[in-house]
Amino acid sequence: MNTIDINSLPTFLGQDYPTLWLFATTLLFALYGILDGFDLGAGAWHLFLKKGDHRELAIKVIGPVWDGNEVFLVIGGGALFAGFREVYATLFSAMYIPLILFLMFLIFRAVSIEFRNKEEMLWWRKSWDVGYGVASTALPLLLGVVLANILQGMPLDQYFEFTGSWLGFLNPYALLIGLTTLSFSMIHGASYLLLKTEGNLYKRVFFLVKKILPIFIILYVASLIWSITKISEEFDRLASVSILLTVITLILGLIIYSVYKERFRMAFLSNVLVMLLTGVLAVVMLFPVIIPSTTDPLNSLTIYNSCSSQKTLKIMLTVSTVGIPLIIGYVIFAYRVFWGKVTKEDVGY
């Protein structure tokens, strides 16, 4: 893969609009992972909460924020389409089935939240609870599978068209990364639930998160070893990536410590930092490539052969410097309004 030329850094910092737009798009997807990651994780725990009042309280916790969290997915997808149309076209053509499944689960999850309390029958609520839990579990798993396949590359021809089979996406490495993403999302979700609840639900979630921590550690170590093996064979930036992986590993250790010590604010903030660093790691691993080609490196999609015009990117970056801080400011305001413990008496779904 190509490396960053030190002599090009002034251009990189000032006039390289494709690179700047790549970082803006990565930031949007990282924010989606941070925000929707915890409410997906909270939903995945739904299958382990057997009592109806526990399930209802868990939905109340994410009730004011879950739909707002998905805004960054929409904006990130729009940013990818506007800035790197070839990447958008190739990605959605190649991963049509996984991404359609992702959208279906996303819709079904929203419907489950909204419909759960429309009727009083026990079977009605239990059915939507199961649907909500299954959808919340499938979504981070699919995200991990998509990310792993982008990192390891796809078979692309000279026209940037996918030449493989969608079944190839279900390879062992992708499934491992998917399970690791799911387990991390559940820890992220548990941290938020434990910040927002008390009493019996707090005790139940704390008991469950301590059970999944060893599983996550095993999955993460396996993913780390496998990823380093791939990097050492094919990648010429092993030193930079190793530093980032070391920092992420240390922060994950802090997460484990925080959970066992019941310092869930620290755990939640550490989760956020891991998400941001993971986005940086993905960019550093691939730059300037976005989707590597496994058939021929010349067929890889880069930020330069797939981007919009310089003028278009410049205009969008100008708008984004105003728009993105406004959106982030709104999110911070919304979370401040709804901060604090959630109880049974609070109005919700």
TILUMPA-805957 format. One line per field, with one value per residue (C-alpha): x, y, z; residue in three letters. Coordinates in Angstrom, 3 decimals, always signed. Example, Ala and Ser with C-alpha at 12.3 -4.5 7.8 and 13.67 -1.06 7.14 Angstrom:
REM TILUMPA-805957
X: +12.300, +13.670 .
Y: -4.500, -1.060 .
Z: +7.800, +7.140 .
r: ALA, SER .
END
This chain:
REM TILUMPA-805957
X: +0.000, +0.998, +2.455, +2.022, +4.809, +6.208, +6.847, +3.130, +2.059, +1.506, -0.858, -2.414, -3.136, -4.277, -5.342, -5.899, -9.698, -10.225, -8.174, -10.017, -13.366, -12.250, -11.587, -14.917, -16.768, -14.831, -15.738, -19.437, -19.367, -17.338, -19.965, -22.627, -20.697, -20.348, -23.983, -25.939, -23.385, -24.552, -28.279, -27.773, -25.806, -28.543, -31.058, -28.942, -29.229, -33.020, -33.001, -31.377, -33.863, -36.712, -38.905, -41.315, -40.630, -36.876, -37.435, -39.728, -37.254, -34.390, -36.369, -37.152, -33.425, -32.758, -36.196, -35.247, -32.051, -32.122, -33.667, -31.425, -28.379, -29.181, -28.889, -25.133, -25.662, -27.797, -25.346, -22.360, -23.983, -24.772, -21.191, -19.852, -22.178, -21.387, -17.638, -16.782, -19.494, -17.497, -16.929, -20.624, -21.641, -19.130, -19.802, -23.576, -23.357, -20.919, -22.549, -26.120, -27.455, -25.616, -26.526, -30.176, -30.329, -28.848, -31.538, -34.293, -33.123, -32.789, -36.408, -37.709, -35.939, -37.590, -40.983, -40.492, -39.781, -42.802, -45.289, -44.367, -46.752, -49.565, -51.421, -51.666, -51.529, -48.515, -47.816, -47.822, -45.196, -43.033, -43.072, -41.904, -39.346, -37.825, -37.853, -36.171, -33.495, -32.786, -32.541, -30.285, -28.006, -27.861, -27.003, -23.559, -22.739, -23.426, -21.472, -18.447, -18.709, -18.888, -15.917, -13.773, -14.419, -13.503, -10.258, -9.187, -10.338, -12.698, -12.244, -12.687, -12.083, -10.677, -14.095, -14.271, -17.040, -17.301, -16.503, -16.992, -19.967, -21.770, -21.222, -17.533, -18.296, -19.093, -15.434, -13.953, -12.101, -15.217, -17.343, -14.734, -14.661, -18.473, -18.688, -16.039, -18.012, -21.193, -19.601, -18.007, -21.344, -22.973, -20.343, -20.906, -24.672, -24.332, -22.189, -24.957, -27.702, -25.711, -25.205, -28.915, -30.559, -30.550, -32.169, -32.929, -32.250, -28.846, -28.000, -29.140, -27.149, -24.049, -24.242, -24.594, -21.819, -19.324, -20.243, -19.580, -16.284, -14.187, -15.855, -15.050, -11.417, -11.009, -12.634, -10.577, -7.255, -8.088, -9.065, -5.901, -3.591, -5.321, -5.287, -1.587, -0.819, -2.596, -0.851, +2.619, +2.161, +0.609, +1.118, +4.027, +2.770, +3.019, +4.757, +2.054, -0.738, +0.964, +1.117, -2.591, -3.441, -1.364, -3.208, -6.590, -5.602, -4.601, -7.921, -9.798, -7.951, -9.208, -12.755, -12.483, -11.082, -13.844, -16.619, -15.399, -14.934, -18.416, -17.010, -19.337, -18.807, -15.130, -16.076, -18.476, -15.967, -13.296, -15.679, -16.108, -12.341, -11.965, -14.563, -12.761, -9.362, -10.807, -11.888, -8.393, -6.900, -9.010, -7.925, -4.239, -4.350, -5.830, -4.864, -5.153, -7.140, -10.792, -11.641, -8.618, -8.842, -7.704, -7.386, -5.087, -3.905, -4.379, -8.116, -8.367, -10.644, -8.703, -9.694, -8.271, -9.784, -13.256, -13.770, -15.915, -14.313, -12.061, -14.585, -17.416, -15.365, -14.257, -17.865, -19.019, -16.154, -17.052, -20.659, -19.559, -17.376, -20.602, -23.067, -21.206, -20.459, -24.120, -25.287, -22.779, -23.900, -27.528, -26.649, -24.773, -27.746, -30.194, -28.141, -27.837, -31.616, -32.253, -29.292, -29.844, -31.323, -34.411, -37.150, -40.406, -42.360, -40.705, -42.834, -41.588, -42.670 .
Y: +0.000, +3.612, +5.571, +9.235, +11.330, +13.645, +16.297, +16.393, +17.287, +21.013, +19.981, +17.381, +20.064, +22.834, +21.957, +18.183, +18.289, +14.536, +13.777, +16.365, +15.032, +11.495, +12.576, +14.423, +11.325, +9.102, +11.431, +11.175, +7.378, +7.290, +9.486, +7.089, +4.189, +6.036, +7.082, +4.295, +1.804, +2.123, +1.993, -1.020, -2.635, -1.773, -3.389, -6.530, -7.017, -7.033, -10.771, -11.337, -9.200, -11.548, -9.234, -6.947, -3.960, -4.339, -4.331, -1.333, +0.643, -0.280, +1.089, +4.269, +4.800, +5.050, +6.426, +10.135, +9.574, +6.459, +8.058, +11.118, +8.840, +7.505, +10.977, +10.491, +7.333, +9.295, +12.210, +9.864, +7.996, +11.315, +12.498, +9.277, +9.632, +13.311, +13.004, +9.527, +8.406, +5.510, +4.124, +4.489, +2.720, -0.122, -0.650, -0.819, -2.994, -5.439, -5.543, -5.173, -8.099, -7.314, -3.624, -4.312, -6.685, -3.903, -1.451, -4.036, -4.702, -0.944, -0.399, -3.429, -2.258, +1.168, -0.425, -2.722, +0.240, +2.178, -0.730, -2.476, -0.553, -0.056, -3.053, -4.466, -8.188, -9.964, -11.940, -8.691, -7.053, -10.173, -10.560, -6.994, -7.344, -10.353, -8.533, -5.518, -7.673, -9.698, -6.582, -4.813, -7.875, -8.281, -4.645, -4.379, -7.878, -6.780, -3.555, -5.551, -7.876, -4.914, -3.152, -6.310, -6.913, -3.327, -3.609, -6.878, -5.834, -7.094, -8.571, -5.563, -5.355, -2.427, -0.781, -0.979, -3.556, -6.363, -9.757, -12.056, -13.620, -12.106, -15.411, -14.525, -11.786, -14.447, -15.411, -16.377, -13.074, -11.004, -13.136, -12.789, -8.998, -9.005, -10.909, -8.651, -5.571, -7.040, -7.831, -4.380, -2.750, -4.717, -3.464, +0.074, -0.346, -1.837, +1.139, +3.508, +1.440, +1.328, +5.096, +5.681, +3.086, +1.824, -0.906, -4.358, -3.507, -2.082, -5.298, -7.464, -5.581, -5.413, -9.182, -9.734, -7.377, -9.146, -12.382, -11.011, -9.277, -12.501, -13.393, -9.966, -10.233, -13.579, -12.237, -9.048, -10.847, -13.243, -10.295, -8.417, -11.348, -12.097, -8.436, -8.003, -11.168, -9.719, -6.361, -7.877, -9.839, -7.172, -3.811, -1.392, +0.761, -1.827, +0.548, +3.247, +0.712, -1.088, +2.152, +2.765, -0.838, -0.578, +2.592, +0.999, -2.104, +0.003, +1.860, -1.443, -2.485, +0.720, -0.211, -3.607, -2.009, +0.630, -1.940, -4.102, -1.001, +0.267, +3.489, +3.542, +7.155, +6.327, +3.134, +4.970, +7.711, +5.066, +3.319, +6.611, +7.033, +3.485, +4.200, +7.378, +5.674, +2.768, +5.231, +6.737, +3.237, +2.298, +5.444, +4.952, +1.307, +2.046, +5.629, +6.723, +3.601, +3.323, -0.094, -2.280, -4.642, -8.199, -9.001, -6.129, -3.198, -0.913, -1.616, -0.270, +2.675, +5.568, +9.017, +10.423, +8.190, +8.153, +11.712, +14.569, +17.677, +19.861, +22.705, +20.467, +19.156, +22.674, +23.914, +20.889, +21.267, +24.929, +23.999, +21.114, +23.335, +25.068, +22.180, +19.426, +21.527, +22.610, +18.989, +17.977, +20.941, +19.866, +16.309, +17.576, +19.783, +16.882, +14.609, +17.318, +17.744, +14.023, +13.326, +11.639, +8.394, +6.953, +5.459, +3.582, +6.785, +8.605, +9.043, +6.952, +4.443 .
Z: +0.000, -0.481, +2.394, +3.289, +1.841, +4.515, +1.843, +1.061, +4.602, +3.865, +1.075, +3.357, +5.949, +3.631, +0.084, +0.053, +0.132, -0.469, +2.656, +4.726, +3.522, +4.379, +7.971, +8.130, +6.904, +9.304, +12.183, +11.314, +11.210, +14.440, +16.118, +14.888, +16.381, +19.697, +20.018, +18.364, +19.660, +23.251, +22.504, +20.221, +23.034, +25.521, +23.172, +22.829, +26.605, +26.215, +25.530, +28.939, +30.864, +31.714, +33.766, +31.953, +34.196, +33.601, +29.848, +29.972, +32.084, +29.738, +26.781, +28.737, +29.207, +25.481, +24.589, +24.370, +22.356, +20.159, +17.069, +17.330, +17.504, +14.029, +12.510, +12.174, +10.099, +7.636, +7.516, +7.219, +4.332, +2.644, +3.151, +1.614, -1.392, -1.901, -1.494, -2.789, -5.189, -6.652, -3.150, -2.324, -5.549, -5.188, -1.492, -1.843, -4.961, -3.401, +0.039, -1.143, +0.897, +4.189, +3.978, +3.072, +6.046, +8.173, +7.027, +7.594, +11.160, +11.739, +10.660, +12.565, +15.708, +15.493, +14.876, +17.891, +20.176, +18.934, +18.858, +22.121, +24.337, +21.829, +23.277, +26.804, +25.918, +27.393, +24.204, +22.213, +24.392, +24.599, +20.807, +20.228, +23.030, +21.276, +17.937, +19.504, +21.136, +17.983, +15.794, +18.311, +18.358, +14.573, +13.808, +15.515, +14.249, +10.654, +11.148, +12.289, +9.283, +6.869, +8.509, +8.472, +4.778, +3.926, +5.898, +4.279, +0.796, -1.888, -5.378, -7.694, -11.455, -13.413, -13.426, -9.600, -9.867, -7.320, -8.855, -5.870, -4.088, -1.109, +0.705, +0.716, +3.220, +5.810, +6.178, +9.571, +10.030, +9.354, +11.683, +14.439, +14.051, +13.992, +17.279, +18.823, +17.723, +19.193, +22.546, +22.748, +21.891, +24.715, +27.175, +25.869, +26.277, +29.750, +30.832, +29.768, +31.427, +34.654, +34.527, +34.094, +36.360, +39.927, +41.983, +40.588, +36.953, +37.914, +39.793, +36.874, +34.242, +36.459, +36.936, +33.173, +32.064, +34.344, +32.558, +29.074, +29.899, +29.740, +26.423, +25.029, +26.185, +24.384, +21.196, +21.277, +21.780, +18.932, +16.680, +17.625, +16.876, +13.575, +12.502, +13.327, +11.358, +8.345, +8.750, +9.132, +5.897, +3.700, +5.350, +5.480, +8.364, +11.107, +13.551, +13.404, +13.649, +16.529, +18.538, +18.024, +18.870, +22.052, +23.121, +22.367, +24.326, +27.346, +27.224, +27.011, +30.136, +31.769, +30.695, +32.362, +35.530, +35.547, +35.165, +38.045, +40.232, +39.216, +37.794, +34.831, +33.805, +33.291, +31.467, +29.155, +28.307, +27.682, +25.282, +23.434, +23.135, +21.792, +19.101, +17.999, +17.934, +15.968, +13.281, +13.223, +13.073, +10.048, +8.199, +9.045, +7.978, +4.557, +3.627, +0.853, -0.047, +1.010, -0.447, -1.276, -4.241, -3.554, -7.273, -8.247, -6.095, -9.118, -8.935, -5.381, -4.688, -3.191, -1.985, -5.233, -7.927, -6.334, -5.072, -6.292, -7.768, -5.645, -5.856, -4.653, -1.739, -0.803, -0.683, +1.333, +3.794, +4.280, +5.027, +7.279, +9.452, +10.455, +10.278, +12.129, +15.269, +15.331, +15.251, +17.928, +20.041, +19.715, +20.765, +23.830, +24.742, +24.348, +26.574, +29.215, +29.236, +29.682, +31.986, +35.324, +36.581, +34.910, +37.118, +36.583, +37.158, +34.251, +31.145, +28.238, +25.638 .
r: MET, ASN, THR, ILE, ASP, ILE, ASN, SER, LEU, PRO, THR, PHE, LEU, GLY, GLN, ASP, TYR, PRO, THR, LEU, TRP, LEU, PHE, ALA, THR, THR, LEU, LEU, PHE, ALA, LEU, TYR, GLY, ILE, LEU, ASP, GLY, PHE, ASP, LEU, GLY, ALA, GLY, ALA, TRP, HIS, LEU, PHE, LEU, LYS, LYS, GLY, ASP, HIS, ARG, GLU, LEU, ALA, ILE, LYS, VAL, ILE, GLY, PRO, VAL, TRP, ASP, GLY, ASN, GLU, VAL, PHE, LEU, VAL, ILE, GLY, GLY, GLY, ALA, LEU, PHE, ALA, GLY, PHE, ARG, GLU, VAL, TYR, ALA, THR, LEU, PHE, SER, ALA, MET, TYR, ILE, PRO, LEU, ILE, LEU, PHE, LEU, MET, PHE, LEU, ILE, PHE, ARG, ALA, VAL, SER, ILE, GLU, PHE, ARG, ASN, LYS, GLU, GLU, MET, LEU, TRP, TRP, ARG, LYS, SER, TRP, ASP, VAL, GLY, TYR, GLY, VAL, ALA, SER, THR, ALA, LEU, PRO, LEU, LEU, LEU, GLY, VAL, VAL, LEU, ALA, ASN, ILE, LEU, GLN, GLY, MET, PRO, LEU, ASP, GLN, TYR, PHE, GLU, PHE, THR, GLY, SER, TRP, LEU, GLY, PHE, LEU, ASN, PRO, TYR, ALA, LEU, LEU, ILE, GLY, LEU, THR, THR, LEU, SER, PHE, SER, MET, ILE, HIS, GLY, ALA, SER, TYR, LEU, LEU, LEU, LYS, THR, GLU, GLY, ASN, LEU, TYR, LYS, ARG, VAL, PHE, PHE, LEU, VAL, LYS, LYS, ILE, LEU, PRO, ILE, PHE, ILE, ILE, LEU, TYR, VAL, ALA, SER, LEU, ILE, TRP, SER, ILE, THR, LYS, ILE, SER, GLU, GLU, PHE, ASP, ARG, LEU, ALA, SER, VAL, SER, ILE, LEU, LEU, THR, VAL, ILE, THR, LEU, ILE, LEU, GLY, LEU, ILE, ILE, TYR, SER, VAL, TYR, LYS, GLU, ARG, PHE, ARG, MET, ALA, PHE, LEU, SER, ASN, VAL, LEU, VAL, MET, LEU, LEU, THR, GLY, VAL, LEU, ALA, VAL, VAL, MET, LEU, PHE, PRO, VAL, ILE, ILE, PRO, SER, THR, THR, ASP, PRO, LEU, ASN, SER, LEU, THR, ILE, TYR, ASN, SER, CYS, SER, SER, GLN, LYS, THR, LEU, LYS, ILE, MET, LEU, THR, VAL, SER, THR, VAL, GLY, ILE, PRO, LEU, ILE, ILE, GLY, TYR, VAL, ILE, PHE, ALA, TYR, ARG, VAL, PHE, TRP, GLY, LYS, VAL, THR, LYS, GLU, ASP, VAL, GLY, TYR .
END
